[in-house]
Amino acid sequence: MNEAIPGWVREILRCPVCRGELNDATGPSGAAVLECAGTCVVDGGRRTFVVEDGIPVLLADV
């Protein structure tokens, strides 16, 4: 779990596109990201959202 995001916030976060749960993952640069566990697939991989200074940026280019 991304320790920078409080647990109560993590429980309610959802993908803004499909409303699926978001899992902790690591991006190509090694930075923390949230990865959609739902049906969102972009460029052959799961849709991811960056976490900047502990704040998830849940913006999707759809």
N, C-alpha and C positions, 0 to 999 in steps of 0.2 A: 504494500500500500504506500502511496505517496504521502510521506509524513508531513509535508508542507500543507496539505489540505486536511482540515479537521474532519474527523470521522462522521459527524452528523451531516456535513456537506456532501461527503462522498456517497452517503446512503441515498441522497436525493438527486444526484447528478445523472442526467440521461443524455444520450445523443440527440442533438437538435434536429436531426434528419429523420431517424427511424424510431426514436424514443427507446432504443436499446440501452442496456447497461454499458458502463464504461469501465474498462480494465486498465490497470497500470501497465505501462510498457516503456520501452526505451527507444527513442528515435535514432535515426542514422548518425546523428552527431553525438549520441550518448546522453542527450538531455531527456528528462522525464516527459512523457506524453501520456495522454489517455487514449485508449484504443477502443473503438466501438465493438461490442460483442454481438451486435445485431447483424442485419443483412447489408450494411453499408460497405460496399467494395468500391475503391477508387484506384485506378491505375494498377489493377491486379492485386491489391492488398487492402487490408482493413483501413477504414477512415480513421485518422488520428487527429488529435487536438493537442496543441502545445500547452505547457504549464509554465507561465512566466511569473517568477517571484511568488510562487505558491498560488497563483490565480489561473484557473483553467480558462483558456480562450476557446469558447465553444462557438466559433463562427465557421460555417460551411459554405463552400463555393458550389452551389447547386444550380 
